Amino acid sequence: SDQLGTCVSVRNGTLVAGVARRRVAYIFTRAVVGTTPQWSQVAKLSPKSEAVGDNFGYSVASGGEFVAVGAPSRTGETDESRAGAVTIFYKSNNNWQEANTLLNLARRSEAASDTFGYSIAAAPLANSSQGIVAASAPSRDWPLSNSGTAFVFRGATNSWQMDDTDLWTSSALANQNIGKSLAMSADGSVVALATDGPTNSFGGAFPFMFQGSGGSAVAGGSTDDGSTGGGSTGGGSTG
């Protein structure tokens, strides 16, 4: 009943798979032996601050030289139930280490049931030693109750910083839970948030494009609940 394979992510020969029931994630890497590609398990990840029921491993994202693992049911810094968190692990001398920085929503006043880390995407940034991680909080109340938001972090090894701009759209509906699924382009310049909610709706997908290296984002055209949202300007939240 482990259900290994419920969530997987691969990039540049590094595959990460989460097992939320055991609160672990596994890393596999690929090497070519002769002419045959072979995959080998190289690490078993568990966070220093793990807790029963935090669902560590529910979501994973591979950035090649780093991976991100979500724990959407983890208690917040001031005891907010199911606020959620994301842990970064990075490769150092062929070993995988947990970063000292735990990604959470403390800078954004995390709230109970945010479920931050429900879905994650990651990528290395071109012409840079840094990577980018996007993580959703589909039950966050912004702008409406349970409309959903995602947050972006940039950094490397032990140093990660949250972007000033959050990913949300003014065309979101209450209980839509945007960010139940999330994807990122290979170069980290576009993030798409998707959802099948609210109940009895068509759902929706919402793309965001980053402008420059400063982390500002603009919401693109979206289709939501059967109507075309067009060019939303709702991607400019600063908290």
Summary of the structure (lengths in Angstrom):
residues: 239
radius of gyration: 17.3
end to end distance: 39.7
largest distance: 56.0
contacts: 857
relative contact order: 0.12
helix: 1%
strand: 49%
